[in-house]
Amino acid sequence: MTATLIQSPLHELHTQHGGQMVDFAGWEMPLRYGSIIDEHNAVRTRGGVFDVSHMGRVAIKGRHARRLLEIACSRKIYDMEEGQCRYSLMCNERGGVKDDVLVYRHDSDDFLVVVNASNRVKILEHLAALVAERDLTCAIDDQTLSTAMIAVQGPKVMDFISGFSSEIPALKRYRFTTKNLMVMKVLVSRTGYTGENGVEAILPAKAVGMAMKLILKDVDLDAADAPVKLAGLGARDSLRLEAGMPLYGHELGEDINALASGLGFAISLDKMDDDRGEAFVGMEALRATRDAGGPERVLVGLKLEGKRVARGGAVVQASGADVGEVTSGCLSPTLGYPIAMAYVDRAQCEIGNGLVVSTGRAEIKSEVVAMPFYKAPKA
């Protein structure tokens, strides 16, 4: 029997605009509305609107809310300010990645955590287990189905938003504010998953349809020159890949050492150096990896010759020997050539190193390059 997919609160908007709906982690979400490349380019040049309601939203409140997150998250939580967001990993005891998350701090005992759709149930169970094991006092509230989440991304997005808010464009990166929009509260953060300027907003599921009508009332979403365009999962993936952002299940996973991912900024192995800190799950294993010289394989960016794309699972070779594996790849719409992320032996990770990607049908010359592949010009 086929399981019933969860529909986003914006499902009607997607179908009205011809969204090609697909199963994504148990949700029925739009892959695209027309051309993925057109949607990608719209985000790079103007702006795009993404429905990301499939992402999990978990409120954590109570006396030990911060302590729970110190234990669960690889990043320091105690020095976060109110109104600040922080990207972090949640690891298992072996140092593998359970999920990558975004933590929002409302107050010292009031937090929101955004998790990946495919990991929502797992993370809820993980947090509940930590509460029981450590005898913590806090409440974990899964607000995913009662809320919606949208992302508005692109170089012209702040100009668009300034038409109805002066406060939001003034937000610093990884900061958020809560606004009253008519009868609803909307949390807006200066965050995103495209490498572009933009915001993400969380609001009540029952009111998101009305809110979108208000925000987009003067916008013809189907017009070629629209200031913002609806964009689906396809464009979101190619945009994040150009921006060198990892995707759980590809660059991140339970069996992938967190230190191999290039996300050292999100791993605070010195958390115990402050009396407010607390060892996080997996920290001992990651310290051992560091002390042993680092992981055997590390994540690198590859620029491929020609136009052939390397997909996840393709073998990376050096001098005929297997030295790694591609995790994600695409023909970059912005750069005009194929790019990929791959885990390769540490000895092969130097920038400029020549490697070969074997797809099974072809062998493609490639070069190790710095990530991100694309960096948006400063405003």
C-alpha positions as CSV (number, residue, x, y, z in Angstrom):
1,M,0.0,0.0,0.0
2,T,1.4,3.4,-1.0
3,A,1.8,5.8,1.9
4,T,-0.1,9.1,1.6
5,L,2.2,12.0,1.0
6,I,2.0,15.1,3.2
7,Q,0.9,18.2,1.3
8,S,2.4,21.6,1.9
9,P,0.0,24.4,3.0
10,L,0.9,26.0,-0.4
11,H,-0.1,22.9,-2.4
12,E,-2.8,24.8,-4.2
13,L,-0.3,27.6,-5.3
14,H,1.9,24.9,-6.8
15,T,-0.8,23.3,-8.8
16,Q,-2.2,26.6,-10.0
17,H,1.2,27.4,-11.5
18,G,1.9,24.0,-13.1
19,G,4.2,22.6,-10.4
20,Q,5.5,19.2,-11.3
21,M,4.9,17.4,-7.9
22,V,7.2,14.7,-6.7
23,D,7.7,12.6,-3.5
24,F,10.4,14.3,-1.4
25,A,11.0,12.7,2.0
26,G,7.3,11.8,2.3
27,W,6.1,15.2,1.1
28,E,4.5,16.1,-2.2
29,M,6.6,19.0,-3.3
30,P,7.3,20.9,-6.6
31,L,10.4,19.8,-8.5
32,R,9.9,22.6,-11.0
33,Y,7.2,24.8,-12.6
34,G,8.7,25.0,-16.0
35,S,12.5,25.0,-16.8
36,I,14.8,24.3,-13.9
37,I,17.5,26.3,-15.6
38,D,15.1,29.3,-15.9
39,E,14.2,29.1,-12.2
40,H,17.9,28.8,-11.3
41,N,18.9,31.8,-13.4
42,A,16.0,33.8,-12.0
43,V,17.4,33.3,-8.5
44,R,20.9,34.3,-9.6
45,T,19.8,37.4,-11.4
46,R,16.5,38.6,-9.6
47,G,14.7,36.4,-7.1
48,G,13.0,33.2,-6.4
49,V,10.4,31.9,-4.0
50,F,10.7,28.4,-2.6
51,D,8.3,26.5,-0.5
52,V,10.4,24.7,2.1
53,S,7.6,23.7,4.4
54,H,8.9,20.1,4.3
55,M,11.8,21.1,6.5
56,G,11.2,20.1,10.2
57,R,10.6,22.9,12.7
58,V,11.1,21.9,16.3
59,A,10.6,24.2,19.3
60,I,12.6,23.5,22.4
61,K,11.7,25.3,25.6
62,G,12.3,25.0,29.3
63,R,15.0,25.2,32.0
64,H,17.4,22.8,30.2
65,A,16.6,23.8,26.6
66,R,20.0,25.3,26.1
67,R,21.8,22.4,27.8
68,L,20.0,19.9,25.6
69,L,21.2,21.8,22.5
70,E,24.8,22.0,23.8
71,I,24.8,18.2,24.1
72,A,23.1,17.6,20.8
73,C,24.8,20.3,18.6
74,S,28.5,20.4,17.5
75,R,28.4,24.2,17.7
76,K,28.5,26.4,20.8
77,I,25.0,27.5,21.8
78,Y,25.8,29.3,25.1
79,D,27.3,32.4,23.4
80,M,24.4,32.9,21.0
81,E,22.5,36.1,21.3
82,E,18.7,36.5,21.2
83,G,17.6,36.9,17.6
84,Q,20.6,34.9,16.3
85,C,20.6,31.8,14.1
86,R,23.5,29.3,14.0
87,Y,24.2,26.5,11.6
88,S,25.3,23.3,13.4
89,L,25.6,19.5,13.0
90,M,24.1,16.8,15.2
91,C,26.4,13.8,15.4
92,N,26.3,10.2,16.5
93,E,28.8,8.7,19.0
94,R,31.1,7.7,16.1
95,G,31.3,11.3,14.8
96,G,29.0,10.7,11.9
97,V,26.4,13.2,11.0
98,K,22.8,12.6,12.1
99,D,21.7,15.9,10.5
100,D,22.7,19.5,9.8
101,V,20.4,22.0,11.5
102,L,19.8,25.7,12.0
103,V,19.3,26.8,15.6
104,Y,17.3,30.0,16.4
105,R,17.6,31.5,19.9
106,H,14.6,33.4,21.1
107,D,15.7,33.5,24.8
108,S,17.9,31.6,27.2
109,D,15.3,28.8,27.5
110,D,13.5,29.2,24.2
111,F,14.9,27.9,20.9
112,L,13.7,26.7,17.5
113,V,15.6,24.1,15.5
114,V,15.1,23.6,11.7
115,V,16.0,20.1,10.5
116,N,15.9,18.2,7.2
117,A,12.6,16.6,6.2
118,S,14.1,13.1,5.9
119,N,15.6,13.3,9.5
120,R,12.7,15.0,11.4
121,V,11.5,11.8,13.1
122,K,15.0,10.6,13.8
123,I,16.0,13.9,15.4
124,L,12.9,14.1,17.5
125,E,13.7,10.6,18.8
126,H,17.3,11.5,19.4
127,L,16.4,14.7,21.4
128,A,13.8,12.8,23.4
129,A,16.4,10.1,24.3
130,L,18.9,12.7,25.4
131,V,16.3,14.4,27.6
132,A,15.6,11.0,29.3
133,E,19.2,10.0,29.6
134,R,20.4,13.3,31.1
135,D,17.2,13.8,33.2
136,L,16.7,17.2,31.6
137,T,13.7,19.5,32.1
138,C,12.4,20.9,28.7
139,A,9.6,20.5,26.2
140,I,10.1,19.4,22.6
141,D,7.3,20.6,20.3
142,D,7.2,19.5,16.7
143,Q,5.6,22.4,14.9
144,T,6.2,21.2,11.4
145,L,2.6,20.5,10.4
146,S,1.2,23.6,12.1
147,T,3.5,26.0,10.4
148,A,4.8,26.7,6.8
149,M,8.2,27.9,5.7
150,I,9.2,29.8,2.6
151,A,12.5,31.1,1.3
152,V,12.9,34.2,-0.9
153,Q,16.4,34.3,-2.4
154,G,18.2,36.4,-5.0
155,P,20.2,39.7,-5.5
156,K,17.0,41.8,-6.0
157,V,15.1,40.2,-3.1
158,M,15.9,42.9,-0.5
159,D,14.7,45.6,-2.9
160,F,11.5,43.7,-3.3
161,I,11.0,43.2,0.4
162,S,11.7,46.9,1.2
163,G,8.4,47.6,-0.5
164,F,6.6,46.4,2.5
165,S,9.2,46.3,5.3
166,S,12.2,48.5,6.2
167,E,13.3,46.3,9.2
168,I,13.8,43.0,7.3
169,P,16.4,44.3,4.8
170,A,18.4,45.7,7.7
171,L,18.8,42.3,9.3
172,K,22.4,41.0,9.4
173,R,23.2,37.5,8.1
174,Y,22.1,34.8,10.5
175,R,19.8,37.1,12.5
176,F,16.0,36.9,12.7
177,T,13.1,39.0,13.8
178,T,9.4,38.2,14.6
179,K,6.9,40.4,12.8
180,N,3.2,40.8,13.2
181,L,1.5,40.5,9.8
182,M,-2.2,41.3,10.3
183,V,-3.3,38.6,12.7
184,M,-0.3,36.3,12.5
185,K,3.2,36.2,13.8
186,V,6.0,35.7,11.1
187,L,9.5,34.7,12.0
188,V,11.9,36.1,9.3
189,S,15.6,35.2,9.2
190,R,18.5,36.3,7.0
191,T,19.3,32.8,5.9
192,G,19.1,30.6,2.9
193,Y,20.4,27.6,0.9
194,T,21.3,29.1,-2.5
195,G,24.4,31.2,-1.9
196,E,22.4,34.4,-2.6
197,N,21.1,37.2,-0.5
198,G,17.6,36.5,0.9
199,V,15.4,35.5,3.8
200,E,13.5,32.5,5.1
201,A,10.1,32.9,6.8
202,I,8.1,30.7,9.2
203,L,4.4,31.4,9.7
204,P,1.2,29.6,10.7
205,A,0.2,27.0,8.1
206,K,-3.5,28.2,8.1
207,A,-2.4,31.7,7.2
208,V,0.4,31.2,4.7
209,G,-1.9,31.3,1.7
210,M,-3.3,34.7,2.7
211,A,0.2,36.0,3.5
212,M,1.5,34.9,0.1
213,K,-1.4,36.7,-1.6
214,L,-0.6,39.9,0.3
215,I,3.1,39.7,-0.5
216,L,2.7,38.8,-4.2
217,K,-0.4,40.8,-4.9
218,D,1.3,43.0,-7.5
219,V,3.5,40.2,-9.0
220,D,2.8,38.2,-12.1
221,L,4.7,35.1,-11.1
222,D,4.5,33.7,-14.7
223,A,5.9,36.9,-16.3
224,A,9.4,36.6,-17.8
225,D,10.5,39.8,-16.1
226,A,8.8,39.2,-12.7
227,P,10.9,40.4,-9.7
228,V,10.6,37.0,-8.2
229,K,9.7,33.6,-9.7
230,L,8.5,30.4,-8.1
231,A,11.3,27.9,-8.0
232,G,11.3,24.2,-7.1
233,L,13.5,21.5,-5.7
234,G,15.5,21.1,-8.9
235,A,16.8,24.7,-8.9
236,R,17.3,24.6,-5.2
237,D,19.7,21.6,-5.6
238,S,21.7,23.2,-8.5
239,L,21.9,26.5,-6.6
240,R,23.2,24.9,-3.4
241,L,25.7,22.8,-5.3
242,E,27.2,25.9,-7.0
243,A,27.4,27.5,-3.5
244,G,29.3,24.5,-2.2
245,M,26.6,23.7,0.4
246,P,26.4,20.0,1.5
247,L,23.2,18.0,1.3
248,Y,22.3,15.4,3.8
249,G,22.3,11.9,2.2
250,H,25.0,13.1,-0.3
251,E,27.8,15.0,1.4
252,L,26.6,14.3,5.0
253,G,25.5,11.1,6.6
254,E,25.7,8.8,9.7
255,D,28.7,7.0,8.2
256,I,30.6,10.1,7.1
257,N,32.9,11.7,9.6
258,A,31.8,15.3,10.3
259,L,35.4,16.5,10.0
260,A,35.6,15.2,6.4
261,S,32.8,17.5,5.3
262,G,34.7,20.8,5.3
263,L,32.4,22.2,7.9
264,G,35.1,22.8,10.6
265,F,33.5,26.2,11.4
266,A,30.4,24.3,12.7
267,I,32.3,21.9,14.9
268,S,33.5,23.3,18.3
269,L,35.9,20.8,19.7
270,D,36.8,23.3,22.4
271,K,33.3,23.5,23.9
272,M,34.6,22.2,27.2
273,D,37.1,25.1,27.5
274,D,34.4,27.3,28.8
275,D,32.5,26.5,32.1
276,R,29.3,27.1,30.2
277,G,30.1,24.5,27.6
278,E,29.2,20.9,27.5
279,A,30.6,17.9,25.5
280,F,28.4,17.2,22.5
281,V,27.5,13.7,21.2
282,G,30.4,12.5,19.0
283,M,32.9,15.1,20.3
284,E,35.3,12.4,21.7
285,A,35.3,10.5,18.4
286,L,36.0,13.7,16.4
287,R,38.8,14.7,18.7
288,A,40.3,11.3,18.2
289,T,40.0,11.8,14.4
290,R,41.7,15.2,14.7
291,D,44.5,13.9,16.9
292,A,45.1,11.0,14.4
293,G,45.8,13.5,11.6
294,G,42.2,13.9,10.3
295,P,39.8,11.7,8.2
296,E,41.2,9.5,5.5
297,R,39.0,11.1,2.8
298,V,37.8,14.7,2.6
299,L,35.2,16.6,0.6
300,V,36.5,18.5,-2.5
301,G,35.1,20.4,-5.4
302,L,35.7,19.2,-9.0
303,K,35.6,21.1,-12.3
304,L,35.0,18.7,-15.1
305,E,36.1,19.0,-18.8
306,G,33.5,19.0,-21.5
307,K,29.7,18.9,-20.9
308,R,29.2,15.4,-19.4
309,V,27.8,15.4,-15.9
310,A,29.1,13.2,-13.0
311,R,26.4,11.9,-10.8
312,G,26.6,10.7,-7.2
313,G,28.4,7.4,-7.0
314,A,30.7,7.9,-9.9
315,V,34.3,6.7,-9.1
316,V,37.1,9.2,-8.8
317,Q,40.5,7.9,-10.0
318,A,44.2,8.9,-9.9
319,S,46.7,7.0,-12.1
320,G,44.2,4.3,-12.6
321,A,43.5,3.7,-8.9
322,D,40.2,4.4,-7.2
323,V,40.7,7.4,-4.8
324,G,37.2,8.6,-4.2
325,E,33.6,8.9,-5.1
326,V,31.3,11.7,-6.4
327,T,28.5,12.7,-4.0
328,S,26.7,15.4,-6.1
329,G,27.2,16.8,-9.6
330,C,25.5,19.0,-12.2
331,L,26.1,21.1,-15.3
332,S,26.3,24.5,-13.6
333,P,23.8,26.9,-15.2
334,T,25.7,29.9,-13.9
335,L,29.3,28.8,-14.8
336,G,28.5,26.8,-18.0
337,Y,30.6,23.7,-17.2
338,P,30.1,20.6,-15.1
339,I,30.9,20.7,-11.4
340,A,30.8,18.0,-8.7
341,M,31.5,17.4,-5.0
342,A,33.5,14.3,-4.1
343,Y,35.1,12.6,-1.2
344,V,38.7,11.8,-2.1
345,D,41.8,10.5,-0.4
346,R,43.5,13.2,1.6
347,A,46.6,12.9,-0.5
348,Q,44.6,13.9,-3.6
349,C,42.8,17.0,-2.2
350,E,45.2,19.8,-3.3
351,I,43.7,22.6,-5.4
352,G,44.8,22.1,-9.0
353,N,45.3,18.3,-8.7
354,G,44.2,16.5,-11.8
355,L,41.8,13.5,-11.3
356,V,39.6,11.3,-13.5
357,V,35.9,10.7,-12.9
358,S,34.7,7.4,-14.3
359,T,31.0,7.3,-15.0
360,G,31.0,3.7,-16.2
361,R,30.4,5.0,-19.8
362,A,33.1,7.5,-19.9
363,E,36.2,8.8,-18.2
364,I,36.2,12.6,-17.6
365,K,39.2,14.6,-16.8
366,S,38.7,16.9,-13.8
367,E,40.5,19.3,-11.5
368,V,40.2,19.9,-7.8
369,V,39.0,23.5,-7.3
370,A,38.1,25.6,-4.3
371,M,34.6,25.8,-3.1
372,P,32.2,27.5,-3.3
373,F,32.2,27.1,-7.1
374,Y,30.2,30.3,-7.3
375,K,30.1,33.3,-4.9
376,A,27.5,36.0,-5.3
377,P,28.9,39.5,-5.8
378,K,28.7,41.7,-2.7
379,A,25.7,44.0,-2.7
